[in-house]
Amino acid sequence: MSFLEYQLGNTKLTINRKLSSLKSLFDYLQNKAETSDLKPYIQRNVMAKMDLNAIKESQETIANRIEGKILREDDFESLRQFVAHDFGEMNKENKRIYNFHQFNRERDTNIVSLILGSGLRLSEAAGINLEDLDINKALVRVIRKGKSRRLTGRSIEKLIEKYATAFGKPSLTVHSLRHSFATRYHLENNDVPRLKNQLGHSSIQTTMIYTHLTDEEMRNAVNNMDR
């Protein structure tokens, strides 16, 4: 931790992310993965006793950090149109990219639309089966933080990264699409308890981040009225 903080200059938040990754890896090697003779890869999890840095960030601070990484208003439909059509036109001279896009564009558009329209987590979107769809009721059943053995979560991340970069918003990620949905939902409905349930948050305090994002928009709108 000293090396990460003082020699690499990482913030406490960045250090926590790196430690969390290591803790997840060591937990997997000790408690889930098995060798060919059905034994765990490691007997002692040295990361189990490693505590994360205590960080207290206000909801407003968190909101300000993600504010520049989300879509607003017409960007929702613009991104969907880009994935469905414009990306292919942009790469029409490259037959390999163009043909690959034509083959996958309906799938990719549906993935982007699903996350933007529901706020699902990456793992939840990747874990959906055809039988989970109820077309008549316009519903999809998801297992919170579930697993997928087909199109992997990383595959979805990579396709979002590809479209986001070409779209001119390289900071967009699957998680920021989820943030975009939540911000728009709160702005249009102002119903934090229902938004909490939709996002699958365990604490309503996590959901309150989005009230700070939309409150800023409302302040700007009022201020613009005086100009």
Steps between C-alpha positions, in 0.01 A plus 500: 500500500792733570642424156165573331449824690844655527694362202221466242305796635165318501208654685337308782203427273726353230686293760169362623403394148830316455473334841142395426614332180769308688259403778256364242777303327629345821148414614439329166824300524426388855125443500380442142769379260634145532805316372470176302503304827215715641709709739501879532786680328603675822458392861549839662334817377748773589264768368219410741652709779582795274268790578401761245566867559221674687362756256205725568370677193189710502225408260553833327869421447416164345232662286745761372752228412260309276315802359724534197482131414128461434262561213238772511177571313535435125827306549297189583345472155813631328709217646240238408486634143878501484528136609214390273605682184757780504796289619462280193481799266809647665694181420350420161840501330629231734311189389609291799377752759191586295392137453568419865283795603219397264503152653493621862328840489156379610650314794722793597214751469283282721772476766553877507124564498441250780755658734397856414134412550531297818822585684602135526846409624747350255474152653120517500481593132752230406304235692166540321358200312228509233257339743553792738326734255127563531413687180129535583568675830816676380694346789832325541584281798853541631708335769665776697876484448465169315733314259516436123669231295429639153579862412721586795490817704842597362370454145217743573746745654718484189213560259382801705858633502516461121179690434567762769839589353362522147202701630739758641440421868784262595426536872166319457490156661228249579487647849463854370208384284345374824570840657340666197183299542481577871548873450235517230258288702529726803469816291181373336339317793651634825434168673810395694352183663396359163833594346675320787305182420563533128875533551512224762669719760513363852504848651294802398800719583673364189202598287501853642810576288271558205298766680816711519562461127150610402483775763796664325314487170198661658714780647654566160157510337376757753814711463462499121152647533655823630724549196 
